[in-house]
Amino acid sequence: MAAAAAAAVPVATPTPGRMERVVLVTGASGGVGLALCRRLLEEDGRIHLCLACRNAQRSEAARESVLAAHPAAQVSTVEVDLGSLVSVLRAARDLRRRFQRLDFVYLNAGIMPNPQVRQLESLLCGNEKPSRLIWTSSSNARETAFSLSDYQHAKGQESYSSSKYATDLTSVVLNRKLNKQGLYSSVVCPGLVMSNMTYRILPVFLWKLLMPIMWLIRFFAKTYTLTPYNGAEAHVWLFKQKPESLDALVKYHSCTSGLGKNYVEPRKMDVDEETAEKLYEKLLELEKQALEKYDDLLDK
């Protein structure tokens, strides 16, 4: 349905002499990430869209899928495995060599807030217009699951909740540190989305039995967005907002009404700013150790 809707939208012709906005989307090979790419081109066909994916074959398949709906779009790819520090550093170096700036970075994949985001700082800070970091978090991000003594989530039993809370903390502290340099960070929650990851939890036939019930539940639970297209609502809404008008302590939730209407609901995050500052210092130390080990992957 999302692809059909995208195909019906005419692609804007690039304005001569106007430099297009560059948008990087991680986790773009499927789910919310791929739906987001299609929806962003519906909003602005002039952007240069860069799909960051772990698998080169799936990355190219995603690119072809996007171009099928938007033939005139500028779409490129970069291969990156966010679970590999070497891969992240190589991808960051590649992006620095390809682009003069990044206007939007959608961090839609990965568990731990990666300090190597700082390797893109030269592309994100000091530009003519503000740049944006938009992190995909969760309503399941909980302070009780997080510990500064185990910020890499090695010992805890709730690594997902812990990592998403760390994402929220990172976004908060980056705004305090980098707003003056023109970089703004926001956090979104896509709601409950049925994706390939979700379908692996239960056998397919069980999901087929459960889906009618889940659609009914949406009349009472607005965060049951269910489809990747709906789950990307908050991501797309932020694309259209002036960053200076946003609240750094708010998480923006994608919601869908029982009748299928998409909207965004802002909710205050339960974050401790002192803890955010301490986590940031730990991430900087982690980054320092990593860069000493992989110095050959840095620009000289």
C-alpha positions, 0 to 999 in steps of 0.5 A, spaced: 500 500 500 505 504 501 509 503 495 502 504 491 501 511 494 508 513 493 508 511 486 502 516 485 506 522 487 509 526 482 517 527 483 519 534 484 524 537 478 530 539 482 531 547 481 537 549 477 543 551 482 540 549 488 544 544 492 539 538 494 539 536 502 542 530 503 539 525 508 542 519 510 538 513 513 541 507 517 537 500 517 534 502 510 533 495 507 526 494 510 521 495 515 520 502 518 527 505 514 525 503 507 518 506 508 521 512 511 525 513 505 519 512 500 515 517 504 521 522 505 521 522 497 514 524 497 515 530 501 521 532 497 523 529 491 529 533 490 533 530 496 539 526 495 537 520 499 543 515 502 541 508 504 546 505 509 545 498 510 549 492 512 548 487 506 550 490 499 545 486 496 539 488 500 542 495 500 541 495 492 535 491 492 532 497 497 535 502 492 531 499 486 525 499 490 525 506 492 527 508 484 521 504 482 517 509 485 521 515 484 525 514 478 528 521 478 530 521 485 537 521 487 539 515 491 545 512 493 548 507 498 553 506 503 555 499 506 555 499 514 554 494 519 553 498 526 555 492 530 562 492 527 566 498 529 571 497 523 565 498 518 562 504 522 569 507 521 570 505 514 563 508 512 564 514 516 570 515 512 566 514 505 561 519 507 566 524 509 569 523 502 563 523 498 559 529 501 560 536 504 555 536 509 549 531 511 542 535 513 539 529 516 541 523 519 536 518 521 539 513 526 534 507 525 538 501 526 543 499 531 542 498 539 547 502 542 548 509 541 555 509 537 560 514 539 562 514 532 556 518 530 562 524 532 566 521 526 560 525 522 561 531 526 564 535 520 558 534 516 553 535 521 556 542 524 557 549 522 553 548 516 549 554 513 542 551 515 541 546 521 543 539 521 538 534 524 540 527 528 533 523 529 534 517 533 529 511 533 528 509 540 522 506 544 516 507 549 520 501 552 526 505 554 526 505 561 531 508 567 530 502 571 533 497 566 539 502 565 546 502 569 552 507 568 556 501 570 554 497 565 552 502 559 554 497 554 549 492 556 553 486 557 550 484 564 543 486 564 537 482 563 533 488 559 539 490 554 533 492 549 530 497 554 537 499 557 540 501 550 533 505 548 534 509 554 541 510 553 539 513 546 534 518 549 540 520 554 545 521 548 540 525 544 539 530 550 546 531 551 548 532 544 543 538 544 546 541 550 553 540 546 552 541 539 545 546 538 550 552 538 554 549 532 547 548 528 546 540 530 539 538 533 537 531 535 530 528 536 528 522 538 522 518 535 518 512 537 515 508 531 510 504 535 508 497 535 510 495 527 510 488 524 516 487 520 521 482 519 524 482 526 517 481 529 515 476 524 520 472 527 518 471 534 512 467 532 510 462 526 507 465 520 500 462 521 499 465 528 500 472 526 495 471 521 490 469 526 492 474 531 492 480 526 485 481 526 485 482 533 491 487 533 487 491 528 481 491 533 486 493 539 488 499 535 481 502 537 484 502 544 492 503 543 494 508 538 501 506 538 499 500 534 501 503 528 502 496 525 505 497 518 512 500 517 509 506 513 505 508 519 511 507 524 515 512 520 509 518 521 514 521 527 520 521 522 517 524 517 513 529 521 520 531 524 523 532 517 518 538 516 519 541 523 524 547 524 529 544 529 529 550 534 521 549 535 522 542 538 523 540 545 529 536 546 526 533 552 520 530 548 520 523 544 515 524 538 511 518 538 508 515 531 500 514 532 494 511 528 487 511 530 482 506 530 480 508 523 487 509 520 489 516 521 496 517 522 498 523 527 504 524 532 504 525 539 509 528 543 511 525 550 516 528 555 522 523 556 523 521 563 531 522 563 536 525 568 540 530 565 546 529 570 546 521 568 546 523 560 552 528 561 556 522 565 554 517 559 557 522 554 563 522 558 563 515 558 562 514 550 567 519 549 572 515 553 570 509 549 571 513 542 578 515 544 580 507 545 577 505 539 580 511 535 587 509 538 586 502 535 583 503 528 587 510 527 589 507 520 581 508 518 581 516 520 583 522 515 589 525 516 
